[in-house]
């Protein structure tokens, strides 16, 4: 399950972990904040005391998007002029 909320300066997507009862422990929600110039991914640590935050530039996000569909190897995105 997920939710999408549009705020003043960001779109917030929350991925909510769901599972059948007693099959595995639930993971904390993943919150994705999208801004004009970056994407931030947040998740509460399992102990519930600290949020882990990763910030991607738009270029890094583009590379990640490509990497998800490429075979093993080294790649470089060449910027178009």
PDB file of N, CA, C and O in Angstrom:
ATOM      1  N   UNK A   1       0.844  -1.170   0.000  1.00  0.00           N
ATOM      2  CA  UNK A   1       0.000   0.000   0.000  1.00  0.00           C
ATOM      3  C   UNK A   1       0.894   1.240   0.000  1.00  0.00           C
ATOM      4  O   UNK A   1       2.003   1.217   0.534  1.00  0.00           O
ATOM      5  N   UNK A   2       0.401   2.315  -0.602  1.00  0.00           N
ATOM      6  CA  UNK A   2       1.159   3.559  -0.572  1.00  0.00           C
ATOM      7  C   UNK A   2       0.198   4.741  -0.590  1.00  0.00           C
ATOM      8  O   UNK A   2      -0.963   4.625  -0.983  1.00  0.00           O
ATOM      9  N   UNK A   3       0.724   5.884  -0.149  1.00  0.00           N
ATOM     10  CA  UNK A   3      -0.046   7.117  -0.190  1.00  0.00           C
ATOM     11  C   UNK A   3       0.768   8.159  -0.941  1.00  0.00           C
ATOM     12  O   UNK A   3       1.996   8.087  -0.987  1.00  0.00           O
ATOM     13  N   UNK A   4       0.069   9.135  -1.533  1.00  0.00           N
ATOM     14  CA  UNK A   4       0.705  10.260  -2.216  1.00  0.00           C
ATOM     15  C   UNK A   4       0.056  11.534  -1.695  1.00  0.00           C
ATOM     16  O   UNK A   4      -1.167  11.667  -1.699  1.00  0.00           O
ATOM     17  N   UNK A   5       0.888  12.467  -1.246  1.00  0.00           N
ATOM     18  CA  UNK A   5       0.401  13.757  -0.761  1.00  0.00           C
ATOM     19  C   UNK A   5       1.198  14.864  -1.444  1.00  0.00           C
ATOM     20  O   UNK A   5       2.422  14.786  -1.547  1.00  0.00           O
ATOM     21  N   UNK A   6       0.502  15.885  -1.904  1.00  0.00           N
ATOM     22  CA  UNK A   6       1.168  17.033  -2.507  1.00  0.00           C
ATOM     23  C   UNK A   6       1.198  18.150  -1.482  1.00  0.00           C
ATOM     24  O   UNK A   6       0.156  18.629  -1.034  1.00  0.00           O
ATOM     25  N   UNK A   7       2.413  18.561  -1.113  1.00  0.00           N
ATOM     26  CA  UNK A   7       2.598  19.655  -0.169  1.00  0.00           C
ATOM     27  C   UNK A   7       3.107  20.879  -0.917  1.00  0.00           C
ATOM     28  O   UNK A   7       3.286  20.832  -2.134  1.00  0.00           O
ATOM     29  N   UNK A   8       3.338  21.962  -0.207  1.00  0.00           N
ATOM     30  CA  UNK A   8       3.737  23.226  -0.838  1.00  0.00           C
ATOM     31  C   UNK A   8       4.968  23.078  -1.727  1.00  0.00           C
ATOM     32  O   UNK A   8       4.952  23.520  -2.876  1.00  0.00           O
ATOM     33  N   UNK A   9       6.035  22.463  -1.216  1.00  0.00           N
ATOM     34  CA  UNK A   9       7.284  22.394  -1.971  1.00  0.00           C
ATOM     35  C   UNK A   9       7.733  20.974  -2.312  1.00  0.00           C
ATOM     36  O   UNK A   9       8.828  20.780  -2.839  1.00  0.00           O
ATOM     37  N   UNK A  10       6.890  19.980  -2.013  1.00  0.00           N
ATOM     38  CA  UNK A  10       7.301  18.608  -2.264  1.00  0.00           C
ATOM     39  C   UNK A  10       6.094  17.704  -2.457  1.00  0.00           C
ATOM     40  O   UNK A  10       4.990  18.006  -2.004  1.00  0.00           O
ATOM     41  N   UNK A  11       6.324  16.601  -3.133  1.00  0.00           N
ATOM     42  CA  UNK A  11       5.360  15.511  -3.178  1.00  0.00           C
ATOM     43  C   UNK A  11       5.893  14.436  -2.240  1.00  0.00           C
ATOM     44  O   UNK A  11       7.072  14.085  -2.297  1.00  0.00           O
ATOM     45  N   UNK A  12       5.024  13.914  -1.375  1.00  0.00           N
ATOM     46  CA  UNK A  12       5.434  12.919  -0.386  1.00  0.00           C
ATOM     47  C   UNK A  12       4.738  11.600  -0.711  1.00  0.00           C
ATOM     48  O   UNK A  12       3.510  11.510  -0.725  1.00  0.00           O
ATOM     49  N   UNK A  13       5.558  10.579  -0.970  1.00  0.00           N
ATOM     50  CA  UNK A  13       5.048   9.235  -1.216  1.00  0.00           C
ATOM     51  C   UNK A  13       5.457   8.382  -0.025  1.00  0.00           C
ATOM     52  O   UNK A  13       6.630   8.362   0.348  1.00  0.00           O
ATOM     53  N   UNK A  14       4.507   7.681   0.573  1.00  0.00           N
ATOM     54  CA  UNK A  14       4.802   6.806   1.699  1.00  0.00           C
ATOM     55  C   UNK A  14       4.476   5.372   1.298  1.00  0.00           C
ATOM     56  O   UNK A  14       3.341   5.067   0.931  1.00  0.00           O
ATOM     57  N   UNK A  15       5.481   4.489   1.370  1.00  0.00           N
ATOM     58  CA  UNK A  15       5.301   3.075   1.093  1.00  0.00           C
ATOM     59  C   UNK A  15       5.059   2.368   2.424  1.00  0.00           C
ATOM     60  O   UNK A  15       5.908   2.406   3.314  1.00  0.00           O
ATOM     61  N   UNK A  16       3.923   1.738   2.555  1.00  0.00           N
ATOM     62  CA  UNK A  16       3.532   1.103   3.813  1.00  0.00           C
ATOM     63  C   UNK A  16       3.682  -0.404   3.656  1.00  0.00           C
ATOM     64  O   UNK A  16       3.087  -1.001   2.759  1.00  0.00           O
ATOM     65  N   UNK A  17       4.469  -1.015   4.521  1.00  0.00           N
ATOM     66  CA  UNK A  17       4.717  -2.452   4.450  1.00  0.00           C
ATOM     67  C   UNK A  17       3.460  -3.202   4.867  1.00  0.00           C
ATOM     68  O   UNK A  17       2.843  -2.884   5.883  1.00  0.00           O
ATOM     69  N   UNK A  18       3.093  -4.188   4.083  1.00  0.00           N
ATOM     70  CA  UNK A  18       1.965  -5.046   4.414  1.00  0.00           C
ATOM     71  C   UNK A  18       2.405  -6.493   4.256  1.00  0.00           C
ATOM     72  O   UNK A  18       3.208  -6.807   3.377  1.00  0.00           O
ATOM     73  N   UNK A  19       1.891  -7.362   5.086  1.00  0.00           N
ATOM     74  CA  UNK A  19       2.224  -8.776   4.999  1.00  0.00           C
ATOM     75  C   UNK A  19       1.090  -9.588   5.607  1.00  0.00           C
ATOM     76  O   UNK A  19       0.279  -9.074   6.378  1.00  0.00           O
ATOM     77  N   UNK A  20       1.051 -10.840   5.250  1.00  0.00           N
ATOM     78  CA  UNK A  20       0.085 -11.730   5.874  1.00  0.00           C
ATOM     79  C   UNK A  20       0.462 -11.909   7.344  1.00  0.00           C
ATOM     80  O   UNK A  20       1.648 -11.918   7.670  1.00  0.00           O
ATOM     81  N   UNK A  21      -0.511 -12.052   8.232  1.00  0.00           N
ATOM     82  CA  UNK A  21      -0.203 -12.203   9.660  1.00  0.00           C
ATOM     83  C   UNK A  21       0.757 -13.370   9.926  1.00  0.00           C
ATOM     84  O   UNK A  21       0.595 -14.463   9.384  1.00  0.00           O
ATOM     85  N   UNK A  22       1.746 -13.110  10.762  1.00  0.00           N
ATOM     86  CA  UNK A  22       2.712 -14.116  11.251  1.00  0.00           C
ATOM     87  C   UNK A  22       3.650 -14.664  10.170  1.00  0.00           C
ATOM     88  O   UNK A  22       4.248 -15.722  10.367  1.00  0.00           O
ATOM     89  N   UNK A  23       3.794 -13.967   9.026  1.00  0.00           N
ATOM     90  CA  UNK A  23       4.719 -14.471   8.003  1.00  0.00           C
ATOM     91  C   UNK A  23       6.110 -13.862   8.151  1.00  0.00           C
ATOM     92  O   UNK A  23       7.108 -14.518   7.853  1.00  0.00           O
ATOM     93  N   UNK A  24       6.182 -12.620   8.606  1.00  0.00           N
ATOM     94  CA  UNK A  24       7.469 -11.964   8.847  1.00  0.00           C
ATOM     95  C   UNK A  24       7.186 -10.672   9.608  1.00  0.00           C
ATOM     96  O   UNK A  24       6.052 -10.195   9.629  1.00  0.00           O
ATOM     97  N   UNK A  25       8.213 -10.109  10.230  1.00  0.00           N
ATOM     98  CA  UNK A  25       8.015  -8.814  10.897  1.00  0.00           C
ATOM     99  C   UNK A  25       7.771  -7.713   9.866  1.00  0.00           C
ATOM    100  O   UNK A  25       8.306  -7.762   8.759  1.00  0.00           O
ATOM    101  N   UNK A  26       6.974  -6.739  10.230  1.00  0.00           N
ATOM    102  CA  UNK A  26       6.743  -5.602   9.347  1.00  0.00           C
ATOM    103  C   UNK A  26       7.953  -4.676   9.364  1.00  0.00           C
ATOM    104  O   UNK A  26       8.578  -4.481  10.407  1.00  0.00           O
ATOM    105  N   UNK A  27       8.278  -4.114   8.223  1.00  0.00           N
ATOM    106  CA  UNK A  27       9.318  -3.099   8.132  1.00  0.00           C
ATOM    107  C   UNK A  27       8.689  -1.729   8.339  1.00  0.00           C
ATOM    108  O   UNK A  27       7.490  -1.545   8.131  1.00  0.00           O
ATOM    109  N   UNK A  28       9.514  -0.768   8.751  1.00  0.00           N
ATOM    110  CA  UNK A  28       9.028   0.601   8.908  1.00  0.00           C
ATOM    111  C   UNK A  28       8.635   1.174   7.546  1.00  0.00           C
ATOM    112  O   UNK A  28       9.154   0.748   6.514  1.00  0.00           O
ATOM    113  N   UNK A  29       7.725   2.131   7.549  1.00  0.00           N
ATOM    114  CA  UNK A  29       7.313   2.794   6.315  1.00  0.00           C
ATOM    115  C   UNK A  29       8.516   3.476   5.661  1.00  0.00           C
ATOM    116  O   UNK A  29       9.428   3.936   6.348  1.00  0.00           O
ATOM    117  N   UNK A  30       8.506   3.534   4.345  1.00  0.00           N
ATOM    118  CA  UNK A  30       9.507   4.273   3.587  1.00  0.00           C
ATOM    119  C   UNK A  30       8.829   5.538   3.072  1.00  0.00           C
ATOM    120  O   UNK A  30       7.783   5.474   2.427  1.00  0.00           O
ATOM    121  N   UNK A  31       9.432   6.683   3.363  1.00  0.00           N
ATOM    122  CA  UNK A  31       8.883   7.969   2.935  1.00  0.00           C
ATOM    123  C   UNK A  31       9.809   8.551   1.871  1.00  0.00           C
ATOM    124  O   UNK A  31      11.019   8.655   2.072  1.00  0.00           O
ATOM    125  N   UNK A  32       9.218   8.931   0.727  1.00  0.00           N
ATOM    126  CA  UNK A  32       9.975   9.493  -0.379  1.00  0.00           C
ATOM    127  C   UNK A  32       9.480  10.920  -0.601  1.00  0.00           C
ATOM    128  O   UNK A  32       8.307  11.146  -0.896  1.00  0.00           O
ATOM    129  N   UNK A  33      10.394  11.873  -0.454  1.00  0.00           N
ATOM    130  CA  UNK A  33      10.051  13.284  -0.641  1.00  0.00           C
ATOM    131  C   UNK A  33      10.683  13.742  -1.947  1.00  0.00           C
ATOM    132  O   UNK A  33      11.900  13.655  -2.105  1.00  0.00           O
ATOM    133  N   UNK A  34       9.888  14.223  -2.875  1.00  0.00           N
ATOM    134  CA  UNK A  34      10.419  14.686  -4.153  1.00  0.00           C
ATOM    135  C   UNK A  34      10.316  16.202  -4.228  1.00  0.00           C
ATOM    136  O   UNK A  34       9.251  16.782  -4.017  1.00  0.00           O
ATOM    137  N   UNK A  35      11.444  16.828  -4.531  1.00  0.00           N
ATOM    138  CA  UNK A  35      11.547  18.274  -4.693  1.00  0.00           C
ATOM    139  C   UNK A  35      11.956  18.560  -6.136  1.00  0.00           C
ATOM    140  O   UNK A  35      12.155  17.629  -6.916  1.00  0.00           O
ATOM    141  N   UNK A  36      12.081  19.810  -6.492  1.00  0.00           N
ATOM    142  CA  UNK A  36      12.503  20.174  -7.848  1.00  0.00           C
ATOM    143  C   UNK A  36      13.913  19.701  -8.170  1.00  0.00           C
ATOM    144  O   UNK A  36      14.198  19.343  -9.313  1.00  0.00           O
ATOM    145  N   UNK A  37      14.803  19.695  -7.176  1.00  0.00           N
ATOM    146  CA  UNK A  37      16.210  19.417  -7.427  1.00  0.00           C
ATOM    147  C   UNK A  37      16.768  18.175  -6.732  1.00  0.00           C
ATOM    148  O   UNK A  37      17.956  17.879  -6.860  1.00  0.00           O
ATOM    149  N   UNK A  38      15.923  17.444  -5.995  1.00  0.00           N
ATOM    150  CA  UNK A  38      16.422  16.273  -5.271  1.00  0.00           C
ATOM    151  C   UNK A  38      15.265  15.370  -4.854  1.00  0.00           C
ATOM    152  O   UNK A  38      14.101  15.771  -4.867  1.00  0.00           O
ATOM    153  N   UNK A  39      15.620  14.141  -4.485  1.00  0.00           N
ATOM    154  CA  UNK A  39      14.677  13.177  -3.932  1.00  0.00           C
ATOM    155  C   UNK A  39      15.284  12.662  -2.638  1.00  0.00           C
ATOM    156  O   UNK A  39      16.452  12.273  -2.609  1.00  0.00           O
ATOM    157  N   UNK A  40      14.498  12.658  -1.567  1.00  0.00           N
ATOM    158  CA  UNK A  40      14.956  12.209  -0.259  1.00  0.00           C
ATOM    159  C   UNK A  40      14.171  10.960   0.121  1.00  0.00           C
ATOM    160  O   UNK A  40      12.942  10.947   0.044  1.00  0.00           O
ATOM    161  N   UNK A  41      14.881   9.910   0.530  1.00  0.00           N
ATOM    162  CA  UNK A  41      14.265   8.668   0.985  1.00  0.00           C
ATOM    163  C   UNK A  41      14.546   8.535   2.470  1.00  0.00           C
ATOM    164  O   UNK A  41      15.696   8.632   2.898  1.00  0.00           O
ATOM    165  N   UNK A  42      13.494   8.313   3.263  1.00  0.00           N
ATOM    166  CA  UNK A  42      13.634   8.211   4.714  1.00  0.00           C
ATOM    167  C   UNK A  42      12.986   6.926   5.223  1.00  0.00           C
ATOM    168  O   UNK A  42      11.977   6.466   4.687  1.00  0.00           O
ATOM    169  N   UNK A  43      13.588   6.353   6.274  1.00  0.00           N
ATOM    170  CA  UNK A  43      12.996   5.208   6.959  1.00  0.00           C
ATOM    171  C   UNK A  43      13.486   5.201   8.398  1.00  0.00           C
ATOM    172  O   UNK A  43      14.669   5.415   8.661  1.00  0.00           O
ATOM    173  N   UNK A  44      12.576   4.957   9.321  1.00  0.00           N
ATOM    174  CA  UNK A  44      12.920   4.847  10.732  1.00  0.00           C
ATOM    175  C   UNK A  44      13.743   3.578  10.940  1.00  0.00           C
ATOM    176  O   UNK A  44      13.422   2.523  10.392  1.00  0.00           O
ATOM    177  N   UNK A  45      14.810   3.691  11.741  1.00  0.00           N
ATOM    178  CA  UNK A  45      15.598   2.503  12.084  1.00  0.00           C
ATOM    179  C   UNK A  45      14.715   1.505  12.823  1.00  0.00           C
ATOM    180  O   UNK A  45      13.732   1.898  13.452  1.00  0.00           O
ATOM    181  N   UNK A  46      15.052   0.221  12.757  1.00  0.00           N
ATOM    182  CA  UNK A  46      14.229  -0.787  13.428  1.00  0.00           C
ATOM    183  C   UNK A  46      14.037  -0.545  14.932  1.00  0.00           C
ATOM    184  O   UNK A  46      13.018  -0.941  15.498  1.00  0.00           O
ATOM    185  N   UNK A  47      15.023   0.109  15.582  1.00  0.00           N
ATOM    186  CA  UNK A  47      14.878   0.378  17.015  1.00  0.00           C
ATOM    187  C   UNK A  47      13.961   1.567  17.290  1.00  0.00           C
ATOM    188  O   UNK A  47      13.628   1.839  18.443  1.00  0.00           O
ATOM    189  N   UNK A  48      13.549   2.278  16.236  1.00  0.00           N
ATOM    190  CA  UNK A  48      12.608   3.373  16.381  1.00  0.00           C
ATOM    191  C   UNK A  48      13.175   4.639  16.976  1.00  0.00           C
ATOM    192  O   UNK A  48      12.416   5.505  17.413  1.00  0.00           O
ATOM    193  N   UNK A  49      14.489   4.771  17.006  1.00  0.00           N
ATOM    194  CA  UNK A  49      15.114   5.924  17.652  1.00  0.00           C
ATOM    195  C   UNK A  49      15.673   6.959  16.680  1.00  0.00           C
ATOM    196  O   UNK A  49      15.931   8.095  17.078  1.00  0.00           O
ATOM    197  N   UNK A  50      15.864   6.592  15.423  1.00  0.00           N
ATOM    198  CA  UNK A  50      16.531   7.497  14.490  1.00  0.00           C
ATOM    199  C   UNK A  50      16.028   7.245  13.068  1.00  0.00           C
ATOM    200  O   UNK A  50      15.762   6.103  12.691  1.00  0.00           O
ATOM    201  N   UNK A  51      15.903   8.303  12.292  1.00  0.00           N
ATOM    202  CA  UNK A  51      15.508   8.195  10.894  1.00  0.00           C
ATOM    203  C   UNK A  51      16.769   8.158  10.036  1.00  0.00           C
ATOM    204  O   UNK A  51      17.665   8.987  10.191  1.00  0.00           O
ATOM    205  N   UNK A  52      16.823   7.187   9.133  1.00  0.00           N
ATOM    206  CA  UNK A  52      17.900   7.131   8.157  1.00  0.00           C
ATOM    207  C   UNK A  52      17.419   7.878   6.922  1.00  0.00           C
ATOM    208  O   UNK A  52      16.305   7.654   6.448  1.00  0.00           O
ATOM    209  N   UNK A  53      18.264   8.770   6.400  1.00  0.00           N
ATOM    210  CA  UNK A  53      17.870   9.626   5.283  1.00  0.00           C
ATOM    211  C   UNK A  53      18.925   9.543   4.190  1.00  0.00           C
ATOM    212  O   UNK A  53      20.121   9.653   4.459  1.00  0.00           O
ATOM    213  N   UNK A  54      18.471   9.349   2.951  1.00  0.00           N
ATOM    214  CA  UNK A  54      19.351   9.339   1.786  1.00  0.00           C
ATOM    215  C   UNK A  54      18.826  10.384   0.820  1.00  0.00           C
ATOM    216  O   UNK A  54      17.634  10.412   0.513  1.00  0.00           O
ATOM    217  N   UNK A  55      19.728  11.256   0.333  1.00  0.00           N
ATOM    218  CA  UNK A  55      19.352  12.297  -0.619  1.00  0.00           C
ATOM    219  C   UNK A  55      20.001  11.998  -1.965  1.00  0.00           C
ATOM    220  O   UNK A  55      21.213  11.806  -2.053  1.00  0.00           O
ATOM    221  N   UNK A  56      19.176  11.962  -3.015  1.00  0.00           N
ATOM    222  CA  UNK A  56      19.640  11.764  -4.384  1.00  0.00           C
ATOM    223  C   UNK A  56      19.496  13.073  -5.155  1.00  0.00           C
ATOM    224  O   UNK A  56      18.469  13.744  -5.057  1.00  0.00           O
ATOM    225  N   UNK A  57      20.531  13.438  -5.925  1.00  0.00           N
ATOM    226  CA  UNK A  57      20.348  14.517  -6.888  1.00  0.00           C
ATOM    227  C   UNK A  57      19.498  13.936  -8.030  1.00  0.00           C
ATOM    228  O   UNK A  57      19.312  12.722  -8.116  1.00  0.00           O
ATOM    229  N   UNK A  58      18.998  14.796  -8.884  1.00  0.00           N
ATOM    230  CA  UNK A  58      18.202  14.304 -10.010  1.00  0.00           C
ATOM    231  C   UNK A  58      19.059  13.460 -10.955  1.00  0.00           C
ATOM    232  O   UNK A  58      18.564  12.510 -11.561  1.00  0.00           O
ATOM    233  N   UNK A  59      20.356  13.810 -11.082  1.00  0.00           N
ATOM    234  CA  UNK A  59      21.264  13.013 -11.916  1.00  0.00           C
ATOM    235  C   UNK A  59      21.456  11.617 -11.319  1.00  0.00           C
ATOM    236  O   UNK A  59      21.417  10.621 -12.042  1.00  0.00           O
ATOM    237  N   UNK A  60      21.661  11.544 -10.010  1.00  0.00           N
ATOM    238  CA  UNK A  60      21.816  10.241  -9.353  1.00  0.00           C
ATOM    239  C   UNK A  60      20.548   9.406  -9.506  1.00  0.00           C
ATOM    240  O   UNK A  60      20.619   8.194  -9.712  1.00  0.00           O
ATOM    241  N   UNK A  61      19.409  10.045  -9.408  1.00  0.00           N
ATOM    242  CA  UNK A  61      18.142   9.330  -9.559  1.00  0.00           C
ATOM    243  C   UNK A  61      17.996   8.787 -10.976  1.00  0.00           C
ATOM    244  O   UNK A  61      17.514   7.670 -11.166  1.00  0.00           O
ATOM    245  N   UNK A  62      18.410   9.571 -11.971  1.00  0.00           N
ATOM    246  CA  UNK A  62      18.371   9.100 -13.359  1.00  0.00           C
ATOM    247  C   UNK A  62      19.284   7.887 -13.536  1.00  0.00           C
ATOM    248  O   UNK A  62      18.916   6.923 -14.208  1.00  0.00           O
ATOM    249  N   UNK A  63      20.470   7.935 -12.934  1.00  0.00           N
ATOM    250  CA  UNK A  63      21.388   6.791 -13.013  1.00  0.00           C
ATOM    251  C   UNK A  63      20.796   5.566 -12.327  1.00  0.00           C
ATOM    252  O   UNK A  63      20.908   4.455 -12.845  1.00  0.00           O
ATOM    253  N   UNK A  64      20.176   5.748 -11.184  1.00  0.00           N
ATOM    254  CA  UNK A  64      19.546   4.632 -10.481  1.00  0.00           C
ATOM    255  C   UNK A  64      18.434   4.028 -11.329  1.00  0.00           C
ATOM    256  O   UNK A  64      18.320   2.807 -11.436  1.00  0.00           O
ATOM    257  N   UNK A  65      17.626   4.876 -11.921  1.00  0.00           N
ATOM    258  CA  UNK A  65      16.526   4.413 -12.768  1.00  0.00           C
ATOM    259  C   UNK A  65      17.064   3.541 -13.907  1.00  0.00           C
ATOM    260  O   UNK A  65      16.502   2.485 -14.198  1.00  0.00           O
ATOM    261  N   UNK A  66      18.142   3.976 -14.546  1.00  0.00           N
ATOM    262  CA  UNK A  66      18.754   3.185 -15.614  1.00  0.00           C
ATOM    263  C   UNK A  66      19.374   1.893 -15.079  1.00  0.00           C
ATOM    264  O   UNK A  66      19.244   0.834 -15.693  1.00  0.00           O
ATOM    265  N   UNK A  67      20.042   1.987 -13.943  1.00  0.00           N
ATOM    266  CA  UNK A  67      20.757   0.835 -13.389  1.00  0.00           C
ATOM    267  C   UNK A  67      19.815  -0.322 -13.046  1.00  0.00           C
ATOM    268  O   UNK A  67      20.221  -1.484 -13.086  1.00  0.00           O
ATOM    269  N   UNK A  68      18.593  -0.018 -12.720  1.00  0.00           N
ATOM    270  CA  UNK A  68      17.649  -1.073 -12.357  1.00  0.00           C
ATOM    271  C   UNK A  68      17.339  -2.002 -13.523  1.00  0.00           C
ATOM    272  O   UNK A  68      16.853  -3.113 -13.310  1.00  0.00           O
ATOM    273  N   UNK A  69      17.610  -1.568 -14.746  1.00  0.00           N
ATOM    274  CA  UNK A  69      17.285  -2.368 -15.922  1.00  0.00           C
ATOM    275  C   UNK A  69      18.491  -2.766 -16.764  1.00  0.00           C
ATOM    276  O   UNK A  69      18.331  -3.237 -17.890  1.00  0.00           O
ATOM    277  N   UNK A  70      19.702  -2.581 -16.229  1.00  0.00           N
ATOM    278  CA  UNK A  70      20.904  -2.916 -16.979  1.00  0.00           C
ATOM    279  C   UNK A  70      21.596  -4.139 -16.376  1.00  0.00           C
ATOM    280  O   UNK A  70      21.458  -4.408 -15.183  1.00  0.00           O
ATOM    281  N   UNK A  71      22.342  -4.882 -17.205  1.00  0.00           N
ATOM    282  CA  UNK A  71      23.106  -6.012 -16.669  1.00  0.00           C
ATOM    283  C   UNK A  71      24.328  -5.521 -15.892  1.00  0.00           C
ATOM    284  O   UNK A  71      24.636  -4.329 -15.887  1.00  0.00           O
ATOM    285  N   UNK A  72      25.004  -6.436 -15.250  1.00  0.00           N
ATOM    286  CA  UNK A  72      26.198  -6.118 -14.469  1.00  0.00           C
ATOM    287  C   UNK A  72      27.237  -5.425 -15.352  1.00  0.00           C
ATOM    288  O   UNK A  72      27.416  -5.790 -16.514  1.00  0.00           O
ATOM    289  N   UNK A  73      27.919  -4.424 -14.790  1.00  0.00           N
ATOM    290  CA  UNK A  73      28.947  -3.716 -15.550  1.00  0.00           C
ATOM    291  C   UNK A  73      29.141  -2.315 -15.031  1.00  0.00           C
ATOM    292  O   UNK A  73      28.515  -1.915 -14.049  1.00  0.00           O
ATOM    293  N   UNK A  74      30.017  -1.557 -15.693  1.00  0.00           N
ATOM    294  CA  UNK A  74      30.275  -0.153 -15.361  1.00  0.00           C
ATOM    295  C   UNK A  74      29.671   0.717 -16.456  1.00  0.00           C
ATOM    296  O   UNK A  74      29.799   0.419 -17.644  1.00  0.00           O
ATOM    297  N   UNK A  75      29.017   1.786 -16.047  1.00  0.00           N
ATOM    298  CA  UNK A  75      28.332   2.640 -17.013  1.00  0.00           C
ATOM    299  C   UNK A  75      28.540   4.099 -16.657  1.00  0.00           C
ATOM    300  O   UNK A  75      28.794   4.429 -15.499  1.00  0.00           O
ATOM    301  N   UNK A  76      28.433   4.981 -17.655  1.00  0.00           N
ATOM    302  CA  UNK A  76      28.482   6.422 -17.455  1.00  0.00           C
ATOM    303  C   UNK A  76      27.422   7.041 -18.353  1.00  0.00           C
ATOM    304  O   UNK A  76      27.336   6.718 -19.538  1.00  0.00           O
ATOM    305  N   UNK A  77      26.626   7.918 -17.794  1.00  0.00           N
ATOM    306  CA  UNK A  77      25.646   8.639 -18.592  1.00  0.00           C
ATOM    307  C   UNK A  77      26.329   9.867 -19.160  1.00  0.00           C
ATOM    308  O   UNK A  77      26.835  10.702 -18.410  1.00  0.00           O
ATOM    309  N   UNK A  78      26.347   9.980 -20.450  1.00  0.00           N
ATOM    310  CA  UNK A  78      26.926  11.151 -21.112  1.00  0.00           C
ATOM    311  C   UNK A  78      25.849  12.207 -21.222  1.00  0.00           C
ATOM    312  O   UNK A  78      24.757  11.942 -21.726  1.00  0.00           O
ATOM    313  N   UNK A  79      26.159  13.417 -20.745  1.00  0.00           N
ATOM    314  CA  UNK A  79      25.201  14.521 -20.813  1.00  0.00           C
ATOM    315  C   UNK A  79      25.093  15.001 -22.258  1.00  0.00           C
ATOM    316  O   UNK A  79      26.091  15.159 -22.960  1.00  0.00           O
ATOM    317  N   UNK A  80      23.845  15.228 -22.679  1.00  0.00           N
ATOM    318  CA  UNK A  80      23.613  15.763 -24.014  1.00  0.00           C
ATOM    319  C   UNK A  80      23.721  17.279 -23.977  1.00  0.00           C
ATOM    320  O   UNK A  80      23.225  17.919 -23.050  1.00  0.00           O
ATOM    321  N   UNK A  81      24.370  17.853 -24.985  1.00  0.00           N
ATOM    322  CA  UNK A  81      24.509  19.317 -25.039  1.00  0.00           C
ATOM    323  C   UNK A  81      23.362  19.936 -25.792  1.00  0.00           C
ATOM    324  O   UNK A  81      23.309  21.157 -25.940  1.00  0.00           O
TER     325      UNK A  81
END
